[in-house]
Amino acid sequence: MNIKPLIALCSIAVIVLASCSSNNCPLENTVYCNYYFYDIDGNAVSYTDPITVTTLMPGHRTVYVYRKLGELTVTLDYPDSTYLADGYSETPTIVRRDTILVNLSTTHSYVQLPMSYFNTDDTLVFKYYNISRNDTIIVTHQSYAHVELPECGTHYFHHLSSIKATDAAIDHVEIVNPLVDYKGNENVKIYFNGVAE
């Protein structure tokens, strides 16, 4: 009995089955809420002032701050005895569980931000480099599991219900497409008041 044709036939079957399942799953499958920037007149703009976006997370965590005269301060998420051995002082500090989503981004016409799966409100803080005040955007949404095909896995899509913002550099915000999925559509328009465009 010649086993080579049997091995070749099995190899072809495996390749065909693998190619069928992988072609049905979307390649771009990261779910982001897309915030596009506009001036007060509704013209698309690129925001030139460096901007940092932080999301406020519930709860707190402990960080360990190490200080030594003449040396840079070091902050770690865990205690490290080597700094104590080198003469640093250790101060455990309780801080918020906030997460930086965008750090000092400049000259962008939009930002893509992930959304919480388990909270119905996401609180975003926009910090500007040249403005002393920050803006806070609160987005209310519902999240639900979405399955394209069983072999593709589960993704969480979101439906935006409402949005509001403060007015340091933002004039107003509006929802233009409430469905947040992995297609990359514009979801929210942010209208800046001209302070830092």
N, CA and C atoms as an extended XYZ file, in Angstrom:
591
Properties=species:S:1:pos:R:3:atomname:S:1:resname:S:1:resid:I:1 pbc="F F F"
N         0.846       -1.178        0.000 N   MET     1
C         0.000        0.000        0.000 CA  MET     1
C         0.892        1.242        0.000 C   MET     1
N         0.584        2.157       -0.902 N   ASN     2
C         1.357        3.398       -1.009 CA  ASN     2
C         0.711        4.456       -0.129 C   ASN     2
N         1.445        4.925        0.872 N   ILE     3
C         0.892        5.868        1.847 CA  ILE     3
C         1.041        7.324        1.413 C   ILE     3
N         1.893        7.613        0.436 N   LYS     4
C         2.128        8.992        0.004 CA  LYS     4
C         0.859        9.668       -0.515 C   LYS     4
N         0.023        9.021       -1.357 N   PRO     5
C        -1.202        9.693       -1.802 CA  PRO     5
C        -2.157        9.994       -0.653 C   PRO     5
N        -2.204        9.116        0.344 N   LEU     6
C        -3.085        9.316        1.499 CA  LEU     6
C        -2.630       10.539        2.315 C   LEU     6
N        -1.315       10.670        2.505 N   ILE     7
C        -0.770       11.826        3.244 CA  ILE     7
C        -1.046       13.108        2.472 C   ILE     7
N        -0.856       13.077        1.160 N   ALA     8
C        -1.118       14.261        0.337 CA  ALA     8
C        -2.588       14.656        0.398 C   ALA     8
N        -3.489       13.674        0.349 N   LEU     9
C        -4.921       13.943        0.406 CA  LEU     9
C        -5.306       14.546        1.763 C   LEU     9
N        -4.761       14.020        2.853 N   CYS    10
C        -5.033       14.563        4.190 CA  CYS    10
C        -4.501       15.991        4.319 C   CYS    10
N        -3.322       16.253        3.760 N   SER    11
C        -2.751       17.601        3.823 CA  SER    11
C        -3.620       18.594        3.087 C   SER    11
N        -4.116       18.217        1.916 N   ILE    12
C        -4.987       19.099        1.145 CA  ILE    12
C        -6.277       19.367        1.904 C   ILE    12
N        -6.843       18.352        2.537 N   ALA    13
C        -8.086       18.520        3.305 CA  ALA    13
C        -7.880       19.495        4.464 C   ALA    13
N        -6.765       19.389        5.160 N   VAL    14
C        -6.481       20.291        6.273 CA  VAL    14
C        -6.338       21.727        5.778 C   VAL    14
N        -5.637       21.925        4.663 N   ILE    15
C        -5.453       23.271        4.110 CA  ILE    15
C        -6.784       23.863        3.688 C   ILE    15
N        -7.628       23.087        3.038 N   VAL    16
C        -8.930       23.574        2.594 CA  VAL    16
C        -9.794       23.958        3.789 C   VAL    16
N        -9.831       23.108        4.806 N   LEU    17
C       -10.638       23.416        5.993 CA  LEU    17
C       -10.128       24.664        6.707 C   LEU    17
N        -8.816       24.798        6.827 N   ALA    18
C        -8.249       25.971        7.501 CA  ALA    18
C        -8.526       27.240        6.711 C   ALA    18
N        -8.411       27.182        5.391 N   SER    19
C        -8.637       28.381        4.598 CA  SER    19
C       -10.094       28.798        4.618 C   SER    19
N       -11.018       27.865        4.710 N   CYS    20
C       -12.441       28.212        4.754 CA  CYS    20
C       -12.769       28.973        6.032 C   CYS    20
N       -12.275       28.512        7.163 N   SER    21
C       -12.653       29.161        8.412 CA  SER    21
C       -11.943       30.493        8.606 C   SER    21
N       -10.699       30.648        8.162 N   SER    22
C        -9.982       31.893        8.407 CA  SER    22
C       -10.446       33.021        7.495 C   SER    22
N       -10.954       32.696        6.287 N   ASN    23
C       -11.398       33.740        5.376 CA  ASN    23
C       -12.715       34.376        5.801 C   ASN    23
N       -13.484       33.724        6.641 N   ASN    24
C       -14.775       34.252        7.040 CA  ASN    24
C       -14.692       35.236        8.199 C   ASN    24
N       -13.588       35.282        8.900 N   CYS    25
C       -13.432       36.167       10.056 CA  CYS    25
C       -12.860       37.512        9.602 C   CYS    25
N       -13.373       38.625       10.132 N   PRO    26
C       -12.830       39.943        9.751 CA  PRO    26
C       -11.411       40.116       10.283 C   PRO    26
N       -10.554       40.690        9.438 N   LEU    27
C        -9.165       40.914        9.857 CA  LEU    27
C        -9.058       42.090       10.813 C   LEU    27
N        -9.787       43.163       10.550 N   GLU    28
C        -9.817       44.324       11.444 CA  GLU    28
C       -10.959       44.117       12.429 C   GLU    28
N       -10.639       43.631       13.630 N   ASN    29
C       -11.708       43.279       14.563 CA  ASN    29
C       -11.526       43.897       15.945 C   ASN    29
N       -10.795       45.013       16.027 N   THR    30
C       -10.661       45.721       17.294 CA  THR    30
C       -11.761       46.779       17.369 C   THR    30
N       -12.493       46.787       18.466 N   VAL    31
C       -13.639       47.685       18.605 CA  VAL    31
C       -13.187       48.983       19.278 C   VAL    31
N       -13.317       50.098       18.553 N   TYR    32
C       -12.982       51.418       19.074 CA  TYR    32
C       -14.154       52.363       18.839 C   TYR    32
N       -14.318       53.310       19.766 N   CYS    33
C       -15.224       54.433       19.537 CA  CYS    33
C       -14.393       55.533       18.880 C   CYS    33
N       -14.856       56.034       17.742 N   ASN    34
C       -14.094       56.998       16.951 CA  ASN    34
C       -14.620       58.411       17.173 C   ASN    34
N       -13.752       59.271       17.719 N   TYR    35
C       -14.072       60.667       18.014 CA  TYR    35
C       -13.365       61.537       16.981 C   TYR    35
N       -14.137       62.240       16.145 N   TYR    36
C       -13.567       63.106       15.109 CA  TYR    36
C       -13.652       64.562       15.558 C   TYR    36
N       -12.666       65.374       15.113 N   PHE    37
C       -12.508       66.743       15.572 CA  PHE    37
C       -13.032       67.728       14.526 C   PHE    37
N       -13.763       68.750       15.016 N   TYR    38
C       -14.329       69.795       14.166 CA  TYR    38
C       -14.162       71.148       14.851 C   TYR    38
N       -14.143       72.215       14.036 N   ASP    39
C       -14.182       73.539       14.635 CA  ASP    39
C       -15.640       73.899       14.927 C   ASP    39
N       -15.853       75.059       15.497 N   ILE    40
C       -17.196       75.448       15.932 CA  ILE    40
C       -18.165       75.605       14.752 C   ILE    40
N       -17.606       75.798       13.538 N   ASP    41
C       -18.438       75.946       12.342 CA  ASP    41
C       -18.729       74.614       11.658 C   ASP    41
N       -18.196       73.521       12.183 N   GLY    42
C       -18.457       72.207       11.594 CA  GLY    42
C       -17.452       71.762       10.560 C   GLY    42
N       -16.313       72.449       10.456 N   ASN    43
C       -15.257       72.049        9.522 CA  ASN    43
C       -14.312       71.072       10.212 C   ASN    43
N       -13.956       70.003        9.518 N   ALA    44
C       -13.010       69.034       10.071 CA  ALA    44
C       -11.666       69.721       10.315 C   ALA    44
N       -11.061       69.456       11.478 N   VAL    45
C        -9.777       70.081       11.835 CA  VAL    45
C        -8.823       69.026       12.381 C   VAL    45
N        -7.543       69.355       12.332 N   SER    46
C        -6.517       68.582       13.021 CA  SER    46
C        -6.151       69.350       14.282 C   SER    46
N        -6.223       68.681       15.421 N   TYR    47
C        -5.937       69.339       16.691 CA  TYR    47
C        -4.426       69.392       16.859 C   TYR    47
N        -3.850       70.597       16.923 N   THR    48
C        -2.397       70.745       16.921 CA  THR    48
C        -1.785       70.761       18.320 C   THR    48
N        -2.538       71.130       19.325 N   ASP    49
C        -2.026       71.137       20.696 CA  ASP    49
C        -1.886       69.694       21.172 C   ASP    49
N        -0.726       69.305       21.749 N   PRO    50
C        -0.606       67.937       22.262 CA  PRO    50
C        -1.726       67.632       23.263 C   PRO    50
N        -2.332       66.475       23.103 N   ILE    51
C        -3.498       66.108       23.896 CA  ILE    51
C        -3.280       64.728       24.504 C   ILE    51
N        -3.671       64.589       25.759 N   THR    52
C        -3.624       63.298       26.449 CA  THR    52
C        -5.036       62.949       26.881 C   THR    52
N        -5.442       61.707       26.622 N   VAL    53
C        -6.780       61.254       26.989 CA  VAL    53
C        -6.639       60.142       28.020 C   VAL    53
N        -7.305       60.329       29.154 N   THR    54
C        -7.276       59.363       30.244 CA  THR    54
C        -8.698       58.914       30.524 C   THR    54
N        -8.873       57.629       30.814 N   THR    55
C       -10.179       57.142       31.244 CA  THR    55
C       -10.150       56.935       32.750 C   THR    55
N       -11.197       57.374       33.424 N   LEU    56
C       -11.282       57.226       34.877 CA  LEU    56
C       -11.886       55.869       35.192 C   LEU    56
N       -11.148       55.075       35.920 N   MET    57
C       -11.573       53.716       36.269 CA  MET    57
C       -12.054       53.689       37.716 C   MET    57
N       -13.028       52.837       38.017 N   PRO    58
C       -13.473       52.740       39.410 CA  PRO    58
C       -12.408       52.070       40.283 C   PRO    58
N       -12.412       52.426       41.547 N   GLY    59
C       -11.507       51.789       42.498 CA  GLY    59
C       -10.153       52.465       42.580 C   GLY    59
N        -9.289       51.890       43.408 N   HIS    60
C        -7.965       52.433       43.651 CA  HIS    60
C        -6.950       51.303       43.642 C   HIS    60
N        -5.665       51.689       43.557 N   ARG    61
C        -4.582       50.721       43.622 CA  ARG    61
C        -3.439       51.337       44.418 C   ARG    61
N        -2.514       50.505       44.861 N   THR    62
C        -1.361       50.969       45.622 CA  THR    62
C        -0.132       50.995       44.728 C   THR    62
N         0.589       52.114       44.729 N   VAL    63
C         1.875       52.197       44.051 CA  VAL    63
C         2.942       52.499       45.099 C   VAL    63
N         4.187       52.220       44.755 N   TYR    64
C         5.295       52.403       45.680 CA  TYR    64
C         6.244       53.449       45.097 C   TYR    64
N         6.421       54.535       45.851 N   VAL    65
C         7.242       55.659       45.396 CA  VAL    65
C         8.571       55.599       46.140 C   VAL    65
N         9.665       55.599       45.354 N   TYR    66
C        11.006       55.541       45.925 CA  TYR    66
C        11.710       56.865       45.659 C   TYR    66
N        12.236       57.475       46.771 N   ARG    67
C        12.900       58.775       46.668 CA  ARG    67
C        14.272       58.696       47.336 C   ARG    67
N        15.215       59.408       46.710 N   LYS    68
C        16.562       59.530       47.272 CA  LYS    68
C        17.104       60.880       46.843 C   LYS    68
N        17.685       61.619       47.771 N   LEU    69
C        18.205       62.953       47.492 CA  LEU    69
C        19.198       62.900       46.333 C   LEU    69
N        18.953       63.747       45.324 N   GLY    70
C        19.849       63.809       44.175 CA  GLY    70
C        19.542       62.795       43.083 C   GLY    70
N        18.551       61.945       43.294 N   GLU    71
C        18.189       60.927       42.297 CA  GLU    71
C        16.759       61.148       41.817 C   GLU    71
N        16.445       60.597       40.658 N   LEU    72
C        15.079       60.673       40.142 CA  LEU    72
C        14.136       59.848       41.009 C   LEU    72
N        12.909       60.324       41.162 N   THR    73
C        11.887       59.573       41.887 CA  THR    73
C        11.408       58.424       41.014 C   THR    73
N        11.245       57.246       41.610 N   VAL    74
C        10.817       56.041       40.895 CA  VAL    74
C         9.487       55.597       41.470 C   VAL    74
N         8.506       55.325       40.591 N   THR    75
C         7.200       54.836       41.018 CA  THR    75
C         6.972       53.468       40.391 C   THR    75
N         6.662       52.474       41.230 N   LEU    76
C         6.446       51.103       40.766 CA  LEU    76
C         5.100       50.578       41.260 C   LEU    76
N         4.576       49.592       40.573 N   ASP    77
C         3.323       48.951       40.979 CA  ASP    77
C         3.539       47.857       42.023 C   ASP    77
N         4.770       47.614       42.398 N   TYR    78
C         5.111       46.550       43.341 CA  TYR    78
C         6.282       47.020       44.212 C   TYR    78
N         6.414       46.493       45.420 N   PRO    79
C         7.557       46.885       46.265 CA  PRO    79
C         8.854       46.264       45.738 C   PRO    79
N         9.945       47.016       45.831 N   ASP    80
C        11.244       46.545       45.338 CA  ASP    80
C        12.306       46.843       46.399 C   ASP    80
N        12.792       45.800       47.044 N   SER    81
C        13.743       45.966       48.151 CA  SER    81
C        15.113       46.440       47.687 C   SER    81
N        15.420       46.315       46.402 N   THR    82
C        16.736       46.775       45.937 CA  THR    82
C        16.874       48.289       46.073 C   THR    82
N        15.772       49.034       45.917 N   TYR    83
C        15.840       50.490       46.113 CA  TYR    83
C        16.097       50.823       47.576 C   TYR    83
N        15.475       50.057       48.490 N   LEU    84
C        15.719       50.283       49.921 CA  LEU    84
C        17.174       50.014       50.256 C   LEU    84
N        17.750       48.976       49.657 N   ALA    85
C        19.156       48.650       49.908 CA  ALA    85
C        20.087       49.739       49.365 C   ALA    85
N        19.622       50.470       48.323 N   ASP    86
C        20.432       51.547       47.757 CA  ASP    86
C        20.198       52.894       48.437 C   ASP    86
N        19.436       52.914       49.542 N   GLY    87
C        19.250       54.143       50.309 CA  GLY    87
C        18.028       54.960       49.952 C   GLY    87
N        17.130       54.416       49.143 N   TYR    88
C        15.889       55.116       48.812 CA  TYR    88
C        14.882       54.952       49.944 C   TYR    88
N        14.005       55.934       50.091 N   SER    89
C        12.870       55.772       51.007 CA  SER    89
C        11.687       55.244       50.196 C   SER    89
N        10.862       54.435       50.840 N   GLU    90
C         9.699       53.845       50.168 CA  GLU    90
C         8.430       54.412       50.772 C   GLU    90
N         7.514       54.905       49.916 N   THR    91
C         6.236       55.424       50.374 CA  THR    91
C         5.110       54.745       49.601 C   THR    91
N         4.355       53.836       50.254 N   PRO    92
C         3.177       53.276       49.572 CA  PRO    92
C         2.110       54.362       49.441 C   PRO    92
N         1.541       54.505       48.253 N   THR    93
C         0.573       55.550       47.977 CA  THR    93
C        -0.633       54.947       47.269 C   THR    93
N        -1.822       55.348       47.688 N   ILE    94
C        -3.040       54.883       47.033 CA  ILE    94
C        -3.413       55.880       45.944 C   ILE    94
N        -3.585       55.381       44.720 N   VAL    95
C        -3.926       56.231       43.582 CA  VAL    95
C        -5.144       55.637       42.875 C   VAL    95
N        -5.749       56.452       42.014 N   ARG    96
C        -6.869       55.964       41.215 CA  ARG    96
C        -6.386       54.933       40.202 C   ARG    96
N        -7.318       54.144       39.681 N   ARG    97
C        -6.981       53.138       38.684 CA  ARG    97
C        -7.149       53.682       37.258 C   ARG    97
N        -6.859       54.951       37.068 N   ASP    98
C        -7.048       55.572       35.762 CA  ASP    98
C        -6.044       55.013       34.749 C   ASP    98
N        -6.420       55.078       33.481 N   THR    99
C        -5.582       54.550       32.418 CA  THR    99
C        -5.427       55.604       31.324 C   THR    99
N        -4.196       55.844       30.907 N   ILE   100
C        -3.937       56.761       29.790 CA  ILE   100
C        -4.179       55.997       28.498 C   ILE   100
N        -5.089       56.521       27.668 N   LEU   101
C        -5.421       55.896       26.389 CA  LEU   101
C        -4.653       56.526       25.231 C   LEU   101
N        -4.438       57.837       25.299 N   VAL   102
C        -3.688       58.575       24.275 CA  VAL   102
C        -2.730       59.480       25.026 C   VAL   102
N        -1.444       59.455       24.660 N   ASN   103
C        -0.450       60.246       25.378 CA  ASN   103
C         0.215       61.253       24.457 C   ASN   103
N        -0.045       62.533       24.708 N   LEU   104
C         0.573       63.652       23.984 CA  LEU   104
C         0.453       63.497       22.468 C   LEU   104
N        -0.718       63.146       22.008 N   SER   105
C        -0.981       63.051       20.571 CA  SER   105
C        -1.083       64.458       19.995 C   SER   105
N        -0.554       64.646       18.812 N   THR   106
C        -0.608       65.966       18.190 CA  THR   106
C        -0.932       65.860       16.707 C   THR   106
N        -1.576       66.885       16.182 N   THR   107
C        -1.940       67.006       14.778 CA  THR   107
C        -2.723       65.793       14.292 C   THR   107
N        -3.737       65.438       15.034 N   HIS   108
C        -4.636       64.361       14.624 CA  HIS   108
C        -6.032       64.926       14.427 C   HIS   108
N        -6.758       64.339       13.495 N   SER   109
C        -8.124       64.785       13.231 CA  SER   109
C        -9.154       63.915       13.948 C   SER   109
N        -8.693       62.867       14.628 N   TYR   110
C        -9.598       62.012       15.394 CA  TYR   110
C        -8.782       61.169       16.366 C   TYR   110
N        -9.475       60.574       17.340 N   VAL   111
C        -8.871       59.584       18.235 CA  VAL   111
C        -9.780       58.365       18.281 C   VAL   111
N        -9.167       57.196       18.401 N   GLN   112
C        -9.891       55.937       18.562 CA  GLN   112
C        -9.686       55.470       19.991 C   GLN   112
N       -10.794       55.282       20.727 N   LEU   113
C       -10.699       54.934       22.135 CA  LEU   113
C       -11.507       53.677       22.434 C   LEU   113
N       -10.940       52.762       23.214 N   PRO   114
C       -11.712       51.583       23.613 CA  PRO   114
C       -12.800       51.969       24.606 C   PRO   114
N       -13.784       51.090       24.763 N   MET   115
C       -14.891       51.344       25.682 CA  MET   115
C       -14.950       50.231       26.723 C   MET   115
N       -15.522       50.554       27.864 N   SER   116
C       -15.667       49.594       28.947 CA  SER   116
C       -16.730       48.560       28.589 C   SER   116
N       -16.470       47.293       28.909 N   TYR   117
C       -17.454       46.226       28.701 CA  TYR   117
C       -18.489       46.189       29.813 C   TYR   117
N       -18.079       46.558       31.027 N   PHE   118
C       -18.911       46.297       32.191 CA  PHE   118
C       -19.552       47.540       32.793 C   PHE   118
N       -19.053       48.731       32.475 N   ASN   119
C       -19.626       49.966       32.993 CA  ASN   119
C       -20.534       50.581       31.938 C   ASN   119
N       -21.606       51.205       32.370 N   THR   120
C       -22.506       51.863       31.419 CA  THR   120
C       -22.076       53.295       31.118 C   THR   120
N       -21.199       53.868       31.940 N   ASP   121
C       -20.670       55.213       31.700 CA  ASP   121
C       -19.155       55.153       31.592 C   ASP   121
N       -18.619       55.744       30.534 N   ASP   122
C       -17.175       55.920       30.402 CA  ASP   122
C       -16.874       57.397       30.607 C   ASP   122
N       -15.918       57.690       31.488 N   THR   123
C       -15.514       59.069       31.751 CA  THR   123
C       -14.126       59.277       31.176 C   THR   123
N       -14.031       60.199       30.219 N   LEU   124
C       -12.774       60.486       29.537 CA  LEU   124
C       -12.320       61.893       29.900 C   LEU   124
N       -11.048       62.046       30.230 N   VAL   125
C       -10.482       63.355       30.548 CA  VAL   125
C        -9.500       63.723       29.438 C   VAL   125
N        -9.787       64.839       28.755 N   PHE   126
C        -8.912       65.374       27.717 CA  PHE   126
C        -8.042       66.440       28.361 C   PHE   126
N        -6.738       66.187       28.422 N   LYS   127
C        -5.784       67.130       29.002 CA  LYS   127
C        -4.997       67.764       27.866 C   LYS   127
N        -4.967       69.102       27.857 N   TYR   128
C        -4.305       69.850       26.793 CA  TYR   128
C        -2.972       70.388       27.280 C   TYR   128
N        -2.014       70.449       26.383 N   TYR   129
C        -0.681       70.909       26.745 CA  TYR   129
C        -0.647       72.403       27.034 C   TYR   129
N        -1.395       73.196       26.258 N   ASN   130
C        -1.326       74.651       26.369 CA  ASN   130
C        -2.526       75.284       27.073 C   ASN   130
N        -3.399       74.473       27.651 N   ILE   131
C        -4.554       74.994       28.383 CA  ILE   131
C        -4.499       74.411       29.790 C   ILE   131
N        -4.715       75.244       30.791 N   SER   132
C        -4.600       74.767       32.170 CA  SER   132
C        -5.777       73.885       32.584 C   SER   132
N        -6.942       74.110       31.998 N   ARG   133
C        -8.124       73.303       32.352 CA  ARG   133
C        -8.234       72.089       31.454 C   ARG   133
N        -8.831       71.032       31.994 N   ASN   134
C        -9.104       69.812       31.233 CA  ASN   134
C       -10.564       69.793       30.813 C   ASN   134
N       -10.875       68.950       29.845 N   ASP   135
C       -12.260       68.668       29.490 CA  ASP   135
C       -12.600       67.253       29.899 C   ASP   135
N       -13.822       67.056       30.359 N   THR   136
C       -14.317       65.733       30.705 CA  THR   136
C       -15.489       65.398       29.797 C   THR   136
N       -15.431       64.215       29.192 N   ILE   137
C       -16.527       63.712       28.367 CA  ILE   137
C       -17.080       62.474       29.047 C   ILE   137
N       -18.392       62.433       29.232 N   ILE   138
C       -19.045       61.258       29.816 CA  ILE   138
C       -19.932       60.640       28.746 C   ILE   138
N       -19.654       59.386       28.419 N   VAL   139
C       -20.389       58.650       27.394 CA  VAL   139
C       -21.181       57.544       28.075 C   VAL   139
N       -22.495       57.544       27.870 N   THR   140
C       -23.356       56.482       28.395 CA  THR   140
C       -23.645       55.508       27.257 C   THR   140
N       -23.504       54.219       27.532 N   HIS   141
C       -23.655       53.219       26.470 CA  HIS   141
C       -24.094       51.877       27.048 C   HIS   141
N       -24.583       51.025       26.174 N   GLN   142
C       -24.866       49.634       26.512 CA  GLN   142
C       -23.897       48.765       25.715 C   GLN   142
N       -23.406       47.695       26.330 N   SER   143
C       -22.479       46.781       25.664 CA  SER   143
C       -23.151       45.432       25.493 C   SER   143
N       -22.832       44.761       24.400 N   TYR   144
C       -23.395       43.430       24.174 CA  TYR   144
C       -22.403       42.592       23.372 C   TYR   144
N       -22.467       41.294       23.601 N   ALA   145
C       -21.577       40.374       22.903 CA  ALA   145
C       -22.029       40.219       21.458 C   ALA   145
N       -21.063       40.192       20.546 N   HIS   146
C       -21.346       40.009       19.125 CA  HIS   146
C       -20.506       38.848       18.609 C   HIS   146
N       -21.153       37.886       17.949 N   VAL   147
C       -20.461       36.746       17.369 CA  VAL   147
C       -20.715       36.764       15.867 C   VAL   147
N       -19.658       37.005       15.088 N   GLU   148
C       -19.765       36.974       13.623 CA  GLU   148
C       -19.974       35.534       13.173 C   GLU   148
N       -19.054       34.669       13.571 N   LEU   149
C       -19.112       33.231       13.352 CA  LEU   149
C       -18.478       32.567       14.567 C   LEU   149
N       -18.878       31.361       14.911 N   PRO   150
C       -18.304       30.724       16.112 CA  PRO   150
C       -16.782       30.646       16.094 C   PRO   150
N       -16.185       30.416       14.920 N   GLU   151
C       -14.725       30.289       14.866 CA  GLU   151
C       -14.009       31.633       14.985 C   GLU   151
N       -14.756       32.738       14.903 N   CYS   152
C       -14.132       34.064       14.988 CA  CYS   152
C       -14.026       34.575       16.422 C   CYS   152
N       -14.705       33.953       17.348 N   GLY   153
C       -14.684       34.429       18.729 CA  GLY   153
C       -15.730       35.504       18.975 C   GLY   153
N       -15.777       35.990       20.211 N   THR   154
C       -16.761       36.985       20.622 CA  THR   154
C       -16.103       38.351       20.754 C   THR   154
N       -16.793       39.372       20.274 N   HIS   155
C       -16.373       40.758       20.453 CA  HIS   155
C       -17.503       41.494       21.159 C   HIS   155
N       -17.149       42.556       21.863 N   TYR   156
C       -18.179       43.378       22.480 CA  TYR   156
C       -18.418       44.611       21.626 C   TYR   156
N       -19.670       44.778       21.176 N   PHE   157
C       -20.091       45.983       20.496 CA  PHE   157
C       -20.789       46.870       21.521 C   PHE   157
N       -20.960       48.147       21.189 N   HIS   158
C       -21.570       49.098       22.110 CA  HIS   158
C       -22.587       49.944       21.363 C   HIS   158
N       -23.595       50.390       22.086 N   HIS   159
C       -24.575       51.324       21.536 CA  HIS   159
C       -24.556       52.572       22.407 C   HIS   159
N       -24.207       53.716       21.794 N   LEU   160
C       -24.112       54.972       22.531 CA  LEU   160
C       -25.507       55.527       22.794 C   LEU   160
N       -25.785       55.867       24.057 N   SER   161
C       -27.096       56.415       24.433 CA  SER   161
C       -27.059       57.927       24.563 C   SER   161
N       -26.026       58.443       25.214 N   SER   162
C       -25.917       59.891       25.409 CA  SER   162
C       -24.462       60.264       25.627 C   SER   162
N       -24.183       61.553       25.449 N   ILE   163
C       -22.824       62.058       25.642 CA  ILE   163
C       -22.908       63.508       26.101 C   ILE   163
N       -21.998       63.890       26.999 N   LYS   164
C       -21.916       65.287       27.449 CA  LYS   164
C       -20.460       65.621       27.733 C   LYS   164
N       -20.147       66.926       27.696 N   ALA   165
C       -18.757       67.347       27.862 CA  ALA   165
C       -18.695       68.696       28.555 C   ALA   165
N       -17.554       68.954       29.199 N   THR   166
C       -17.279       70.274       29.767 CA  THR   166
C       -16.775       71.186       28.656 C   THR   166
N       -16.435       72.442       28.994 N   ASP   167
C       -16.187       73.425       27.948 CA  ASP   167
C       -14.859       74.184       28.063 C   ASP   167
N       -13.792       73.506       28.441 N   ALA   168
C       -12.491       74.175       28.467 CA  ALA   168
C       -12.024       74.487       27.042 C   ALA   168
N       -11.965       73.483       26.185 N   ALA   169
C       -11.619       73.677       24.774 CA  ALA   169
C       -12.713       73.141       23.860 C   ALA   169
N       -13.672       72.436       24.436 N   ILE   170
C       -14.753       71.832       23.650 CA  ILE   170
C       -15.985       72.728       23.718 C   ILE   170
N       -16.547       73.031       22.555 N   ASP   171
C       -17.795       73.788       22.512 CA  ASP   171
C       -18.974       72.846       22.787 C   ASP   171
N       -19.043       71.736       22.048 N   HIS   172
C       -20.078       70.729       22.288 CA  HIS   172
C       -19.691       69.429       21.592 C   HIS   172
N       -20.383       68.356       21.925 N   VAL   173
C       -20.160       67.034       21.329 CA  VAL   173
C       -21.495       66.483       20.860 C   VAL   173
N       -21.452       65.595       19.868 N   GLU   174
C       -22.685       64.959       19.418 CA  GLU   174
C       -22.399       63.555       18.900 C   GLU   174
N       -23.370       62.670       19.089 N   ILE   175
C       -23.287       61.309       18.573 CA  ILE   175
C       -23.801       61.320       17.140 C   ILE   175
N       -22.989       60.809       16.200 N   VAL   176
C       -23.427       60.736       14.802 CA  VAL   176
C       -23.715       59.308       14.360 C   VAL   176
N       -23.100       58.342       15.016 N   ASN   177
C       -23.361       56.931       14.734 CA  ASN   177
C       -23.289       56.185       16.062 C   ASN   177
N       -24.433       55.779       16.629 N   PRO   178
C       -24.409       55.184       17.964 CA  PRO   178
C       -23.832       53.772       18.023 C   PRO   178
N       -23.700       53.071       16.887 N   LEU   179
C       -23.169       51.715       16.901 CA  LEU   179
C       -21.648       51.757       16.877 C   LEU   179
N       -21.028       51.230       17.936 N   VAL   180
C       -19.570       51.147       18.009 CA  VAL   180
C       -19.188       49.699       17.733 C   VAL   180
N       -18.551       49.480       16.578 N   ASP   181
C       -18.138       48.134       16.185 CA  ASP   181
C       -16.725       48.204       15.618 C   ASP   181
N       -16.296       47.184       14.878 N   TYR   182
C       -14.945       47.198       14.351 CA  TYR   182
C       -14.873       47.687       12.903 C   TYR   182
N       -15.903       48.354       12.421 N   LYS   183
C       -15.887       48.864       11.045 CA  LYS   183
C       -15.206       50.221       10.927 C   LYS   183
N       -14.947       50.896       12.028 N   GLY   184
C       -14.202       52.146       11.997 CA  GLY   184
C       -15.006       53.368       11.602 C   GLY   184
N       -16.333       53.316       11.731 N   ASN   185
C       -17.168       54.471       11.389 CA  ASN   185
C       -17.009       55.587       12.418 C   ASN   185
N       -17.272       56.819       11.991 N   GLU   186
C       -17.263       57.956       12.905 CA  GLU   186
C       -18.437       57.820       13.863 C   GLU   186
N       -18.155       57.878       15.163 N   ASN   187
C       -19.200       57.730       16.175 CA  ASN   187
C       -19.572       59.049       16.838 C   ASN   187
N       -18.571       59.873       17.135 N   VAL   188
C       -18.798       61.100       17.899 CA  VAL   188
C       -18.068       62.255       17.218 C   VAL   188
N       -18.740       63.406       17.150 N   LYS   189
C       -18.103       64.637       16.695 CA  LYS   189
C       -17.791       65.500       17.915 C   LYS   189
N       -16.538       65.947       18.003 N   ILE   190
C       -16.125       66.885       19.041 CA  ILE   190
C       -15.884       68.227       18.368 C   ILE   190
N       -16.646       69.242       18.780 N   TYR   191
C       -16.524       70.585       18.228 CA  TYR   191
C       -15.688       71.417       19.191 C   TYR   191
N       -14.493       71.829       18.759 N   PHE   192
C       -13.629       72.648       19.610 CA  PHE   192
C       -13.974       74.117       19.440 C   PHE   192
N       -13.794       74.875       20.532 N   ASN   193
C       -14.198       76.283       20.530 CA  ASN   193
C       -13.127       77.227       20.024 C   ASN   193
N       -12.015       76.707       19.535 N   GLY   194
C       -10.972       77.560       18.949 CA  GLY   194
C        -9.870       77.941       19.903 C   GLY   194
N        -9.943       77.525       21.180 N   VAL   195
C        -8.919       77.910       22.161 CA  VAL   195
C        -7.568       77.312       21.821 C   VAL   195
N        -7.542       76.055       21.373 N   ALA   196
C        -6.246       75.389       21.175 CA  ALA   196
C        -6.183       74.610       19.869 C   ALA   196
N        -6.905       75.033       18.849 N   GLU   197
C        -6.852       74.295       17.580 CA  GLU   197
C        -5.580       74.594       16.830 C   GLU   197
